Amino acid sequence: MSDNCCIVLDRLVEGAPRPEDFRLERRPLPEPGAGEMLVRNLFASVDPGSRGRLSGRASYAPPLRPGQVMEAQTVGLVVQSDGGRFAEGDLVAGALGLREFAVTKGRGMRRIADWEQPISTAIGIYGTPGMTAYFGMLDVGQPEPGQTVLVSAAAGTVGSAAGQLAALRGARVVGIAGGAEKCRYLREALGFAGAIDYKAADDLADAIGETCPDGVDVYFDNVGGVILQTALGHMADGGRIVICGQISQYNREGTAPEGLVDPHPFIYRRLRMQGFVVFDYADRFEAARREMRGWIEAGRLQFREHVLDGLERAPEAYSGLFQGENFGRGLVRIGELA
Amino acid sequence: MSDNCCIVLDRLVEGAPRPEDFRLERRPLPEPGAGEMLVRNLFASVDPGSRGRLSGRASYAPPLRPGQVMEAQTVGLVVQSDGGRFAEGDLVAGALGLREFAVTKGRGMRRIADWEQPISTAIGIYGTPGMTAYFGMLDVGQPEPGQTVLVSAAAGTVGSAAGQLAALRGARVVGIAGGAEKCRYLREALGFAGAIDYKAADDLADAIGETCPDGVDVYFDNVGGVILQTALGHMADGGRIVICGQISQYNREGTAPEGLVDPHPFIYRRLRMQGFVVFDYADRFEAARREMRGWIEAGRLQFREHVLDGLERAPEAYSGLFQGENFGRGLVRIGELA
């Protein structure tokens, strides 16, 4: 059998990740022991949320060290099972990292359903990003019919799903994204009530004020920094701020954080700001997936994928994430099913 | 009949309020018209929350202008009623301001219950501060049995009630206060598990870490600024930050706010920060008062009053609030019931 291509961290990352921070390494094919499976990966994700593990500092997950395989969500095929949780031929989603093959006991993994098509959706709209949008918007943000919802990084995987879910709840949704193409997508394909191109706006505050004249009831924040601070100036009474991601800050470790929040208006505007970890909702994922399936099949919930072919392109895809280059769920195709 | 002593704002306040910012003025006794009442005030409060109206800038209430009577919560006796909401001889609580007599239609006022004794409690533990503690702690903070609750300005009217209410819910309560006497009161009279004298602590972060070794599940913030920032570094997973008051910031208008909050840890610590306006809970005040009465009569909920005799002492009492000089609900006695 072939050896096993892996993308490993070459050095700790300082500032914006670069392709040279990673290297491709060929390793021997692992052998499953008792209770284990060998999985051949077909798709892997590139996730901004991984950034926190690449600087060598502890966050909520232990740091990755140089020489370790880069973390990623994966969809793969069980090619050998020695009494493992899944059977040969099962398609499974998990977080096996940027590698062709992995041996696993299957903890934290799931068999994907037949209707999760294309299978890459198992780590996209039906995976962590979709669940993040679902629980972050519906459980934490709690938009109500007629309310105004503002979403940053709104053309991203999480942002676009979060915005559409708010619209399905009857909210009026405005997105912030970088570039005319993404903004056109939000308005025309997704039917957002408004879209703000933060790269082109003369004054972001004015742009938010114009598109959200009654104030913002839910601000779903994927970016932090200046955009968060600006959005906070437009909250309506009783507004909720969902702290979902802070991508503008992930490369700034060791420097003073931007986007600090003044707590004073929280009193007179009755604001609530809340962060969350999507895995806390794991026991409701299956029900959420089924609900989202209905909307997707009815054409009411759309998503995009940004697929690069070949594991070796993952470092390029990963660094592109932080340049705002991706437009859709960032994925690399590692192999074909057949 | 006598004329009507009033405390009026003499000039807009810059920085810390001083007694000279106010003046005593004698005005003609007002006459109630149809549907109105003449109330003789017996007690008035001095409230840090009034500070926001004294700088001439709009906040959630319109600013007070020089020459206007200083706002205050009041308990008074209806001495004349021309078909007003209440009858002659009724004791009523409201916000008639720092004056001996006021004419009012009674909007936003209530007749106080016989069991609200002493009658000053109608604007203390049974009034806005008590309601603020009750709904801020129990509805917003939601402490659970065994959880750690940290309260700043813990010897104050709101803070001491909030801490005791958390303890009644089974939480372990630690207070932050200024001075050994207040800290002894928290530990010995109120039975707090810990008390931190922020004026004496070498390192506030260390002191919080030592008194809250499992982290803080609910931080009830009355002060903002550096204490808020320090407390945020000790939040437990899923912690709630109740933004109740920001007294350390009230005199800093026009300068950069202190106590800015980094939103990043909100994600991995799953934090929630929330402000509130107590009047949003007005339809539950009566039930809350009845519940608190039970605890007070059972000796399980204690409160202190800091009464100065004579309306003319209100300016001194008000400026003392911001020096941390008061120990208990700040009140001035305007007149006797009999």
Chai-1 contact restraints between the chains, C-beta under 6 A:
chainA,res_idxA,chainB,res_idxB,connection_type,confidence,min_distance_angstrom,max_distance_angstrom,comment,restraint_id
A,Y60,B,Y268,contact,1.0,0.0,6.0,A-B,restraint_1
A,I243,B,P263,contact,1.0,0.0,6.0,A-B,restraint_2
A,I243,B,F266,contact,1.0,0.0,6.0,A-B,restraint_3
A,I243,B,I267,contact,1.0,0.0,6.0,A-B,restraint_4
A,Q246,B,H264,contact,1.0,0.0,6.0,A-B,restraint_5
A,P257,B,D262,contact,1.0,0.0,6.0,A-B,restraint_6
A,L260,B,L260,contact,1.0,0.0,6.0,A-B,restraint_7
A,L260,B,D262,contact,1.0,0.0,6.0,A-B,restraint_8
A,V261,B,V261,contact,1.0,0.0,6.0,A-B,restraint_9
A,V261,B,P263,contact,1.0,0.0,6.0,A-B,restraint_10
A,D262,B,P257,contact,1.0,0.0,6.0,A-B,restraint_11
A,D262,B,L260,contact,1.0,0.0,6.0,A-B,restraint_12
A,P263,B,I243,contact,1.0,0.0,6.0,A-B,restraint_13
A,P263,B,V261,contact,1.0,0.0,6.0,A-B,restraint_14
A,H264,B,Q246,contact,1.0,0.0,6.0,A-B,restraint_15
A,F266,B,I243,contact,1.0,0.0,6.0,A-B,restraint_16
A,F266,B,G275,contact,1.0,0.0,6.0,A-B,restraint_17
A,I267,B,I243,contact,1.0,0.0,6.0,A-B,restraint_18
A,I267,B,G275,contact,1.0,0.0,6.0,A-B,restraint_19
A,Y268,B,Y60,contact,1.0,0.0,6.0,A-B,restraint_20
A,R270,B,G275,contact,1.0,0.0,6.0,A-B,restraint_21
A,R270,B,F276,contact,1.0,0.0,6.0,A-B,restraint_22
A,R270,B,V277,contact,1.0,0.0,6.0,A-B,restraint_23
A,L271,B,G275,contact,1.0,0.0,6.0,A-B,restraint_24
A,R272,B,Q274,contact,1.0,0.0,6.0,A-B,restraint_25
A,M273,B,M273,contact,1.0,0.0,6.0,A-B,restraint_26
A,Q274,B,R272,contact,1.0,0.0,6.0,A-B,restraint_27
A,G275,B,F266,contact,1.0,0.0,6.0,A-B,restraint_28
A,G275,B,I267,contact,1.0,0.0,6.0,A-B,restraint_29
A,G275,B,R270,contact,1.0,0.0,6.0,A-B,restraint_30
A,G275,B,L271,contact,1.0,0.0,6.0,A-B,restraint_31
A,F276,B,R270,contact,1.0,0.0,6.0,A-B,restraint_32
A,V277,B,R270,contact,1.0,0.0,6.0,A-B,restraint_33
